[in-house]
Amino acid sequence: MTMPNERTRALIQTRDFLVELAEDSALSASIRRQARQLLRHYPNANANANANANANAILRAGQLEERRVDRLTEPFLSSSID
């Protein structure tokens, strides 16, 4: 079973990978366009923001889930990737 911290780490690393694809001029335009389209759905999907700002947005989402009072389900994300 995937734990919330593993899921959070995967989201952050996948976002970084998509940024690399979107900016790699050696790749075809369709691959770069598809990477940009997928990035629109990430928290703080600001292309100009640095990687730390984007990772922090995902970690903050984990914090909000951990603080939730209506614990019908376990948190999906985590405030830590450790």
N, C-alpha and C positions, 0 to 999 in steps of 0.2 A: 504494500500500500504506500502510495506517495504521501509524504508528510508535508504540512503547510510550508515549512522552511525550504524544502526541496522544490516545491511548486513555485515559490517566490523566486528562488535562485534561477530556475529555468525560464521564468518570464523575463527576468532582467537580462540573462544571457541571450535569449532569443531576440530581444529588442536590440541589443548591441549588434548581433549578427545581421539583423535586417537593415540597420543603419549602414553597416559595412557594404552590404549588397547594393543598397540604394545609391551609395556614393562611388562605387567602383566603375569607372569609365571603361574598363576592359570587358565588362559584361554587356549583354545586349540591352537595348532600351526597354524591351518588354519585361525583362527580369528586374531592372531597376524600378520601373513603374509599379510592378506588382509588389515589390518590397515597400515602396512608399505608400501604396494603398493599404497594406497590412499595418503599417506603422500608425496610420490614422486612428486605429482602435486602441492604442495603448494609452495608459494614463500619462498625462503631461506629454502628449505626442508632439511637442515642439521640436522641430528639426534643428533649431538653433540652440536648444538647451544642451548643456553638457551631460555626459553619461551619469554623473553623480546626481544631478537634479532629477533625471528620469528614474534612476534607481530609487531615490528617496520618495518619489511619488508612489511607487509600487509598495515600498515598505510602509508608508503612511496608510495605505489602504489596508495593509495587514494589521496595523495598530487599531484602526477603526473596527475591524472584525473582531479582534481580541477583546475589545472593550464592550462589545455588544451585550446587552442585557438579555435579550430573547434567545437564549442558547438552544434553539431547536435543532441546529446542526453545528458541527464542528467548524472552526474557521477554515476557509479555503486558502487564504494567504497567511503569511506570518510577518511580524515586524522585524524579523532577523533571518539571515541566510546561513547562520551557523548550525 
